[in-house]
Amino acid sequence: MDAPIGHFDHATPAPDALDELTRPVADAVRHWSGGVPAEQIVYVDTEPEWADTATFVEHYGRELLERSANCVVVAGKRGGESSLAACVVLSTTRVDVNGVVRRQLGARKASFASMDTATGETGMEYGGITPIGLPDGWPVLVDSAVVDLPYVLVGSGRRRGKLLVPGKAFAELPGAVVLEGLGIA
């Protein structure tokens, strides 16, 4: 199959590539529901050593720079309580942690979660965290610009491989909240 965006040697509907995904991502694809069929989520094999954005777009297509999203784990704190959430923004922007995220979480302080926390809580590899398959109850804050794209490249749960996901599917993820201005230049 041809990938809907980018230039990849191997593209497979995600339900047919469950062995390439981490357990939480594979489970989420296996039990997928919503308006976007799971078969429209595409797994593409990529080289981990080409994960740096500049190198990645050189190998897989320059148009991916404007069609890629990052998923980062943030921690919100208020009093003695701490909560985790995921933020999905276009890769050409950064997450407004101290503004939009902090207010949305009702936190006094918000910051990026440590690598150990992010990987330990998600069951995914650092550099490959994806909003698909996150723990139950987590808020998934999605920038509206991500939802507006026909397809978006995101992590697959591993450093090797990526997922190509219809933008509107991000709005249907469990715990999803679509926000204007979550990603800032």
Helices and strands as residue ranges (DSSP letters): E 11-13, G 14-16, G 18-20, H 23-30, G 38-40, E 42-44, G 48-50, H 53-60, G 62-67, E 69-78, E 81-90, E 94-95, I 97-101, H 102-105, E 109-112, H 115-122, E 140-143, H 144-147, E 152-155, E 162-165, H 167-170, E 176-179, E 183-184
